[in-house]
Amino acid sequence: MPYEMLLFEESNHVAFVTLNRPEVLNAMDSRMLVELADVGERINRTTTLRAAVFTGSGRAFCAGGDLRETSFTGVRMDVGALDPNDQWAAKILAIKKPTIAAVNGVAAGGGLALALACDIRLASDRARFSAIFARIGMPALDGAAWLLTRAVGHATALELLYC
């Protein structure tokens, strides 16, 4: 699949995936969600790859969902919303090779979920993490609540999600 919202490069057995919408802080639209799911499957099936690095172009890792997209829901509507096998974050989490989130700026909402879906998170001094869902009146989407609970524990995850 050719990517419009992602840059994909292979070098020395490592896949480098760059979210490439810097003008909107790499906010995820429906096209990017499809591409993220595909890239997760691609990395899994490419036998020459040994690891994957996810990052964002410009000054952000990923500002979450592009809320200007009126059809944006965070899930595909043609499948059951609770089907973990068809969600983009589940595809990243299911990569059988080591995954690294190279967080170069803001990682909010779905961007936080993407970072949490990776095995390792490396943060620059400009990195900022935010579970912004409640502050903008949205439920925690993209598996963010489950992933955050795994990373920081139940009580801290609830505190971050509610504030």
N, C-alpha and C positions, 0 to 999 in steps of 0.2 A: 504494500500500500504506500503510495507517495504521501508524504506528510506536508501539510500546509502550516500547521501551528507549532510543529516541533522540528528541531534540527536533530538528525541522527547520524552519528559517525562512529566508525569502528577503528580502533587503533590499539595495537599490541594486545589483542584479545579482550579489550574492554569496550563496552558500548557507552558512548557519551550521548545523553539525551538532554537537549536544551529546550525548555519552554520558550517559545519565540513570539511573544506579543508584548514587547517592552513598552509600547505606547499605552498599555492598560495594566502595567505591572504584572504581565503574564497571567492575567485573570483567565480562568478556564471557561470557554464557551462550549456548546454542545459538540462542535467539531473536535476541539482539543480532547474532550472526554473520550470520544471514539478513538482518536489517535493514541491516547495513553493506554487504553485497553489493548489496542493492537500492538503497541510497542512492547508491552509486557509479554504478550504471547510470542512475539518475534524474538525477544531476548531468550526466552525459554527454549525455543526450537532451534536456535542457531548454536550448533555444537562447538563452533570455534570461539565463542564468547565465554569468558570466565568470570566476568563481573560487569556491573553497570553503574554509571554515575549519572544522577539527575541534578540539573541545575536550571537556573533561569537566566535569560538574557537581560542586559541592562541592569537597573538598580534593584530589582526584586527577584526573589525566588518564585513566588506565586501569591497573588493577593486573594486567592480563592475563586469562587464562581463569579462570572461576569453577570452581575445583576441587571445590567442593561439589556440582556438578552431575554426577551419576554417569555421564551419557551424554556428557559433554564429551570430545571428542577433538581439537578444533581443526580438524577437516576434516569435510565432509559424507560420510557413509558410503554414500550412494547413487550416488556417482560415484567414479571412480578417484582415489586420494589424490594422484596426481601430475598431475592435470589442472589446469594453472594458470588455465584460463579459468573455472573454477567456484569458485575460492577467494575469500573475502572480501577478503584483502589484495591479490590480483591485481586485483580490481575497483576498489579505491582507487587502486592504482598506475596503472591504465589510464585514469583520468580525464584527459581531454584539455585540461582547463583547469588553471590554477595551483591547487595545493592547499597549505594551510598548516596545520600542527599547532601549535596554541596550547597548549603544555604547561604546565599550571597546578599540577602536583603530580607524584606518582609515575607513571612510564611503565615498567611492568615486563612482561617476557614479550611477550604479544600486544599490550600497550599500546605497548611499544617498537616492535614491528613496524608498528603503525598510524602512529606518528610517523615512522618511516623510510619508509613508503610515500608520505608526503606530500613535495612538492617542497621545502618550506621548513619548518624547525622553529624556533619562537620559544619560548624557555623563560623562565618567571618565576623569581624567586629561590627559589621553593619547589620547582622542578622537580627530579626525580631520575630517572635512567635506569638500568635494570637488565636485563641479559640473564640472568635468574635460572634459566633452564631446568635447567642441570646441578646447581645447588644444591638443587633440589626433585626431582631424579631424572627429568627429562623430556627428550626430544629437543627441539631448537629447532624449534618449529612455526610455521605461518603465514608461511613465507617469511622468518622473522627472520634466519636465518643468511645467506641470500643478500643481503637488504637491508642487513644490518650490514656485510657485506664490501664492498658498494658504497660505503657511507658512510665507513668508517674504514680500509679495506684488509684484506688477508687475515690478516696476522700479528696485528694488533690485534683483529680480530673473533674470532679463535680464542682469544686471551687472555681477552677479555670473556666468551665463551661457555663456556670451561672453568673459570673461577674463580667 
